[in-house]
Amino acid sequence: MNDTTSSDNANDKQESLISRFIASTEIDPRLLGMLGALALIWFGFHFYGVIFNNFGAFLTPRNLWNLSVQTSSIGIMATGMVLVIVTRNIDLSVGSMIGVIAMAMGLLQVEYLPQFVGLGHWSIWMIAVVFGLIFGTLIGALHGWLIAYREIPAFIVTLGGLMVWRGMAFLSGGGRTISPVDPTFALLGGGPYGAVGATLSWVIGIVACLGVAYILYSGRQSRIKHDFHLRPMWAEVMLALVGWATIIGSVLLVNSYPWPKG
């Protein structure tokens, strides 16, 4: 009975330490669960290759770099979708919007701008980028107006947008490939050909580390100003170190892949 009581006390103490750690750092346990699941998937794929192919190719600089480049566009779209989801809405048209905007930018560079500014003019890619941003803003404003002011459910508006923008993308391009786009424009998201190089990668990494430090510092100062609960200093330091380690590790990873020279 004494052994059972001691074991229960030890478990309670351990759970209390974990709970205090999560409460002090204010880390969402769901985030830890998602990171754990992601790590399990990564290591699972890697060791599958080790066992059946005698070579683990998943956790290599080449594969992780390729995954980062290939998922960057989806990550940007997902960041915008957060603002939609937190308002308890949904956007079914985001993929079709990207398609019609990309098609419009391609047509602008290949068929229209060369007639006015000349083929290969240095301003073509800038005009195309600005046009794409304006076009996307107008589509988003139209959807927002229908949802907020006409009180049409977001599901209906964006479902209609999905079909309309997808059809517009197909009709405007006629189902053909639009090329060649401006060489400078092609570097945006162009994989290794658009790489910035090792030196600039470290510069960006250092700026990002400074950004992490500033976010933590400004957040703490804001809590002090409004008399909110403060995280312990050790928790602030730990969060900063985790952020810095993640950034530095990412820079080391991408720079260890020899192909993109920048």
VEXDREN-2710 file (C-alpha; in Angstrom, 1 decimal):
% VEXDREN-2710
k/r/px/py/pz
1/MET/0.0/0.0/0.0
2/ASN/2.9/2.4/0.8
3/ASP/4.5/1.5/-2.5
4/THR/1.3/2.3/-4.4
5/THR/0.9/5.6/-2.5
6/SER/4.5/6.6/-3.3
7/SER/4.1/5.7/-7.0
8/ASP/0.9/7.8/-7.2
9/ASN/2.7/10.7/-5.5
10/ALA/5.6/10.5/-7.9
11/ASN/3.2/10.5/-10.9
12/ASP/1.2/13.4/-9.5
13/LYS/4.5/15.3/-9.0
14/GLN/5.6/14.6/-12.6
15/GLU/2.2/15.7/-14.0
16/SER/2.4/18.8/-11.9
17/LEU/5.9/19.7/-13.3
18/ILE/4.6/19.2/-16.9
19/SER/1.5/21.3/-16.2
20/ARG/3.6/24.0/-14.6
21/PHE/6.0/24.0/-17.6
22/ILE/3.2/24.3/-20.1
23/ALA/1.5/27.0/-18.0
24/SER/4.7/29.0/-17.6
25/THR/5.7/28.9/-21.2
26/GLU/2.1/29.3/-22.4
27/ILE/2.7/26.7/-25.1
28/ASP/-0.5/25.2/-26.5
29/PRO/-0.5/21.4/-25.9
30/ARG/-2.2/20.9/-29.2
31/LEU/0.8/22.4/-30.9
32/LEU/3.1/20.0/-29.2
33/GLY/0.8/17.2/-30.3
34/MET/1.0/18.3/-33.9
35/LEU/4.8/18.7/-33.8
36/GLY/5.1/15.2/-32.3
37/ALA/2.9/13.7/-35.0
38/LEU/4.9/15.5/-37.7
39/ALA/8.2/14.2/-36.2
40/LEU/6.7/10.7/-36.1
41/ILE/5.7/10.9/-39.8
42/TRP/9.2/12.2/-40.8
43/PHE/11.1/9.6/-38.9
44/GLY/8.6/6.9/-40.1
45/PHE/9.3/7.7/-43.8
46/HIS/13.0/8.0/-43.2
47/PHE/13.4/4.6/-41.4
48/TYR/11.1/3.0/-44.0
49/GLY/13.7/3.9/-46.6
50/VAL/16.5/2.6/-44.3
51/ILE/14.8/-0.7/-43.8
52/PHE/13.5/-1.4/-47.3
53/ASN/15.8/0.6/-49.6
54/ASN/19.0/0.5/-47.4
55/PHE/19.0/4.3/-47.6
56/GLY/17.0/6.9/-45.7
57/ALA/16.3/9.7/-48.2
58/PHE/13.6/11.6/-46.3
59/LEU/15.6/13.4/-43.6
60/THR/18.3/14.7/-46.0
61/PRO/19.1/18.3/-46.9
62/ARG/18.0/17.7/-50.5
63/ASN/14.6/16.3/-49.7
64/LEU/13.8/18.8/-46.9
65/TRP/14.9/21.7/-49.1
66/ASN/12.6/20.5/-51.9
67/LEU/9.7/20.0/-49.5
68/SER/10.2/23.5/-48.2
69/VAL/10.2/25.1/-51.7
70/GLN/7.2/23.0/-52.9
71/THR/5.1/23.8/-49.8
72/SER/6.0/27.5/-49.5
73/SER/3.1/28.6/-51.7
74/ILE/0.6/26.5/-49.8
75/GLY/2.0/27.9/-46.5
76/ILE/1.4/31.4/-47.7
77/MET/-2.2/30.6/-48.7
78/ALA/-2.7/28.8/-45.3
79/THR/-1.5/31.9/-43.5
80/GLY/-4.2/34.0/-45.1
81/MET/-6.8/31.3/-44.5
82/VAL/-6.1/31.6/-40.7
83/LEU/-7.8/35.0/-40.8
84/VAL/-10.8/33.5/-42.5
85/ILE/-11.1/30.5/-40.2
86/VAL/-10.8/32.5/-36.9
87/THR/-14.0/34.3/-38.0
88/ARG/-15.7/30.9/-38.3
89/ASN/-15.9/31.2/-42.0
90/ILE/-14.4/29.2/-44.9
91/ASP/-12.9/30.0/-48.3
92/LEU/-13.3/27.3/-50.9
93/SER/-12.1/29.5/-53.7
94/VAL/-8.5/30.1/-52.7
95/GLY/-7.0/27.6/-55.1
96/SER/-9.1/28.9/-58.0
97/MET/-8.2/32.5/-57.1
98/ILE/-4.5/31.7/-57.2
99/GLY/-5.0/30.0/-60.6
100/VAL/-6.8/32.9/-62.3
101/ILE/-4.4/35.5/-60.8
102/ALA/-1.4/33.5/-62.0
103/MET/-3.0/33.1/-65.4
104/ALA/-3.7/36.9/-65.6
105/MET/-0.1/37.7/-64.6
106/GLY/1.3/35.3/-67.2
107/LEU/-0.9/36.7/-70.0
108/LEU/0.1/40.2/-69.0
109/GLN/3.8/39.4/-69.4
110/VAL/3.6/37.3/-72.5
111/GLU/0.9/38.9/-74.6
112/TYR/0.1/42.5/-73.5
113/LEU/3.0/44.3/-71.8
114/PRO/5.6/43.6/-74.6
115/GLN/3.3/45.5/-77.0
116/PHE/3.6/48.7/-74.8
117/VAL/7.0/48.6/-73.1
118/GLY/8.9/46.2/-75.4
119/LEU/9.9/42.6/-75.1
120/GLY/12.2/42.0/-72.1
121/HIS/11.7/45.4/-70.6
122/TRP/13.0/45.6/-67.0
123/SER/9.6/46.8/-65.7
124/ILE/7.5/43.9/-66.9
125/TRP/7.9/41.7/-63.8
126/MET/7.2/44.7/-61.4
127/ILE/4.0/45.6/-63.3
128/ALA/2.9/41.9/-63.2
129/VAL/3.5/41.6/-59.5
130/VAL/1.6/44.8/-58.7
131/PHE/-1.2/43.8/-61.0
132/GLY/-1.5/40.4/-59.3
133/LEU/-1.7/42.0/-55.9
134/ILE/-4.4/44.4/-57.0
135/PHE/-6.4/41.7/-58.8
136/GLY/-6.3/39.4/-55.7
137/THR/-7.3/42.3/-53.5
138/LEU/-10.3/43.1/-55.7
139/ILE/-11.4/39.5/-55.7
140/GLY/-11.1/39.3/-51.9
141/ALA/-13.0/42.6/-51.5
142/LEU/-15.8/41.3/-53.7
143/HIS/-16.1/38.2/-51.6
144/GLY/-15.9/40.2/-48.4
145/TRP/-18.6/42.6/-49.6
146/LEU/-21.0/39.8/-50.5
147/ILE/-20.4/38.0/-47.2
148/ALA/-20.4/41.0/-44.8
149/TYR/-22.9/43.4/-46.5
150/ARG/-25.1/41.2/-48.5
151/GLU/-25.2/38.6/-45.7
152/ILE/-24.6/35.7/-48.1
153/PRO/-22.9/32.7/-46.3
154/ALA/-19.2/32.4/-47.0
155/PHE/-19.6/28.8/-48.1
156/ILE/-22.0/29.9/-50.9
157/VAL/-19.9/32.9/-52.0
158/THR/-16.6/31.0/-52.1
159/LEU/-18.2/27.9/-53.7
160/GLY/-19.4/30.1/-56.5
161/GLY/-16.0/31.8/-56.6
162/LEU/-14.3/28.4/-56.9
163/MET/-16.3/27.7/-60.1
164/VAL/-16.2/31.2/-61.6
165/TRP/-12.5/31.8/-61.1
166/ARG/-11.5/28.3/-62.2
167/GLY/-13.6/28.7/-65.4
168/MET/-12.1/32.2/-66.0
169/ALA/-8.6/30.8/-65.6
170/PHE/-9.3/28.1/-68.2
171/LEU/-11.1/30.4/-70.7
172/SER/-8.6/33.2/-70.5
173/GLY/-5.7/30.9/-71.3
174/GLY/-7.5/28.5/-73.5
175/GLY/-6.1/25.6/-71.7
176/ARG/-2.6/26.3/-73.0
177/THR/0.7/26.9/-71.2
178/ILE/1.6/30.6/-71.0
179/SER/5.3/31.1/-71.5
180/PRO/8.0/32.3/-71.4
181/VAL/7.4/34.7/-68.5
182/ASP/9.9/37.4/-67.6
183/PRO/13.2/35.9/-66.4
184/THR/13.3/38.0/-63.3
185/PHE/9.7/37.1/-62.5
186/ALA/10.5/33.4/-62.9
187/LEU/13.0/33.7/-60.1
188/LEU/10.2/34.3/-57.6
189/GLY/9.5/30.9/-56.2
190/GLY/11.7/29.4/-58.9
191/GLY/13.5/26.9/-56.7
192/PRO/17.3/26.7/-56.9
193/TYR/17.4/29.3/-59.7
194/GLY/15.9/31.9/-57.4
195/ALA/18.2/31.0/-54.4
196/VAL/19.7/34.0/-52.6
197/GLY/22.9/32.2/-51.6
198/ALA/24.6/31.2/-48.4
199/THR/25.7/34.7/-47.3
200/LEU/22.3/36.3/-47.7
201/SER/20.6/33.3/-46.1
202/TRP/22.6/34.0/-43.0
203/VAL/21.7/37.7/-43.1
204/ILE/18.1/36.8/-43.3
205/GLY/18.5/34.3/-40.5
206/ILE/20.1/36.9/-38.2
207/VAL/17.4/39.4/-39.0
208/ALA/14.8/36.7/-38.2
209/CYS/16.6/35.9/-34.9
210/LEU/16.5/39.6/-34.0
211/GLY/12.8/39.6/-34.9
212/VAL/12.1/36.8/-32.5
213/ALA/13.9/38.7/-29.7
214/TYR/12.0/41.9/-30.5
215/ILE/8.6/40.0/-30.5
216/LEU/9.3/38.5/-27.1
217/TYR/10.6/41.8/-25.7
218/SER/7.8/43.9/-27.0
219/GLY/5.3/41.3/-25.8
220/ARG/6.7/41.4/-22.3
221/GLN/6.7/45.2/-22.3
222/SER/3.1/45.3/-23.4
223/ARG/2.1/42.9/-20.6
224/ILE/3.9/45.1/-18.1
225/LYS/2.1/48.2/-19.5
226/HIS/-1.3/46.6/-19.2
227/ASP/-0.5/44.9/-15.9
228/PHE/-1.0/41.4/-17.4
229/HIS/0.5/38.2/-16.0
230/LEU/4.2/37.8/-17.0
231/ARG/5.9/34.7/-18.1
232/PRO/8.9/33.7/-15.9
233/MET/12.2/35.0/-17.3
234/TRP/13.5/31.4/-17.8
235/ALA/10.4/30.7/-20.0
236/GLU/11.2/33.8/-22.1
237/VAL/14.8/32.8/-22.5
238/MET/13.8/29.2/-23.4
239/LEU/11.3/30.4/-26.0
240/ALA/14.0/32.7/-27.5
241/LEU/16.5/29.9/-27.6
242/VAL/14.0/27.5/-29.3
243/GLY/13.2/30.1/-31.9
244/TRP/16.8/30.9/-32.6
245/ALA/17.8/27.2/-32.8
246/THR/14.9/26.6/-35.2
247/ILE/16.0/29.5/-37.5
248/ILE/19.7/28.7/-37.4
249/GLY/19.0/25.0/-37.9
250/SER/16.9/25.9/-41.0
251/VAL/19.7/28.1/-42.4
252/LEU/22.2/25.3/-41.9
253/LEU/19.9/22.8/-43.5
254/VAL/19.3/24.8/-46.7
255/ASN/22.9/25.8/-47.0
256/SER/24.1/22.2/-46.7
257/TYR/22.3/21.4/-50.0
258/PRO/25.0/22.1/-52.6
259/TRP/22.9/22.8/-55.7
260/PRO/21.3/26.3/-55.2
261/LYS/24.2/28.7/-55.3
262/GLY/22.2/32.0/-55.5
END
